[in-house]
């Protein structure tokens, strides 16, 4: 029972307490890549801790006291059964469905979200093939629409889309800055990270970690793309372009230049702050990677 309480307390800490602390931390906007990894680490360790807590709760007797070895023995994977362990029966496998569901639930939603996003991208790509015109100078697809908008459509046939309103409104420098932002999304495959966060939120609705991870991941990915664009373009050009296209709406399956938290990103671009120290960044990365293994240590 002590193990169950420890794992449950850890799951509550990760799922309902740490997300608010991480979302309010100041360093996350100065190191968005490390912050995205931190959100992914919290999500993974929550699933591991919850699954093992349920496992220890529903399986009684020798299998629980043997920890991981008992779990492997129940699954028929242990080379040598622990002394005194009873053979696994149908009831044991039935009880394993409970912790297995904790793991399979986000995986199932991940598969469903990937399939849905792929269908939406294919549908939109087919529409662009009809109404869009290629602009070779910018490496983008132009759509005749008055509202200024710039977004990228990820996937196998990825492309950057620009409306006629954006072409007429933005200067060449501003347009190239915002296009660099979109290209950063495509090169970084940010849509995969966003899909994972969305699937986790669908698997655990109402969980603070799920809601905040989805919101913050979307914002942090935009900041990462901003930083990549600023390597080759001025802050004024990117900030002005963001303001002009902020009202433009991108499809659900796309990533738009206006994006999430435009005002927060605009303030960040115009008033840059120094990034966190290397020791802080390394500590965050190490903690994010190690966090999913902590429940394993308790379960062992």
Helices and strands as residue ranges (DSSP letters): H 2-12, I 13-17, H 18-23, G 27-29, H 32-58, H 62-65, H 67-74, H 90-131, E 132-135, E 140-143, E 150-153, E 159-163, H 164-169, H 172-188, H 190-203, H 208-229, H 235-245, E 255-256, H 262-270, H 278-299
